[in-house]
């Protein structure tokens, strides 16, 4: 993204807590078309690069982006596709690109072991093996993820499948199906991004960008609109709803569809969580997507995010289906293995900081386990690479119905315990790990992260708990 993101006046120091004018048309990240190839592989080229972006008109800020100055294009593929990435690093420092929520071999995952040095190119390739969902991609270098994401490195990755094709859901990108990437920034009066951090949670700004646009509006032309909402903030959690309290339907969570649409008027999204929602509009409607304040340090403040304006004439949309997927919910058997984790302070899991050479857990391929994550202090969340899980309870209470779908990230309030049914994949590698970690990025950088390998069942006891760090400490 080069040039203007927003074209209105400069925002106030109060950011989105102050009245907005909604004068900037919401930018839509372009769909990246794969390169033509006779072998049937969908080949995508991404370049990480520096640039200048104007969040306030006439006031450029130094930013990072994929194939542009800020954010990245939307990637789209189907279940069963083989995809090949050509990822070139033109940044002044090393980084990685993690395919967040993707089920794939560990060596292709883009975690901290798959470092891309400046001027180098990484070429992972894998088969899409999961059902329709909304994923994203972002850097994951150990100790530096927070700043790499904050400077602008994030993009959406949509997966389609035959089952979703038959549901008559809004699916025309940029027409009735919109990416909504929400991020908080601290933008100085001169337009530049401040990288000042808070002692506990890191960066929490009061200027809220949607798709990199400050003070945005979106015009819609259909009676039902799909919003694929991604919280790509470093730490801030959002309680999202509309200014008129209108209900909407959640149809999908992080890792796939709900069994049926769930009506609500508000959803909670902590960093890295997604909600796939469908909203109904009448001709001439004007409504603001807002976030309301919560009870924890990372969800403070009431913010206006995006005004949605419905056209004077709307194309009628099909009714929502009563059932979305035939897939059975993730459920562990009564005798499933239980693994327990504690989140300590802001830099340790089970009282140990991340060690790139240490394997913390060894998982048999295809396992369905119970993970219990106890949060001993202030707000955290928890992300597991490669796996999908269902939230069974938070402090003994079932999650809200809209969150009862397949997920890869869960919010854990202060001094609460999450109980998850976790389904692991079948890609085995005894020496290349996946990660589990808090997705408050300062916490991840400071060591609230661990590593696991997936191995052939029955070989768990022979796996070394020490691995090479591939030159990275």
Buried (B, 14 or more C-beta within 10 A) or exposed (E): BBEBBBBBEBBBEEBBBEEBEBBBEBBBBBBBEBEEEEEEBBBBBBBBBBBEBBBBBEBBBEBBBBBBBBBBBBBBBBBEBBBBBBBBBEBEEBBBBBBBBBBBBBBBBBBBBBBBEEEEBBEBBBBBBBBBBBBBBBBBBBBBBBBBBBBBBBBBBBBBBEBBEEBEBBBEBEBBBBBBBBBBBBBBEEBBBBEEBEEBBBBBBBBBBBBBBBBBBBEBBBBBBBBBBBBBBBBBBBBBBBEEEBEBBBBBBBBBBBBBBBEBEBBBBBBBBBBBBBBBBEEEBEBBBBBEEBEBBBBEBEBBBBBBBBBEEBEEBEEBEEEBBEEEEBEBEEEBBEBEBBBBBBBBBEEBBBBBEBBBBBBBBEBBBBBBBBBBEBBBBBBBBBBBBBBBBBEEEEBBEBBBBBBBBBBBBEEBBBBBBBBBBEBBBBBBBBBBBBBBBBBBBBBBBBBBBBBBEEEBEEBEEEBEBEEBE
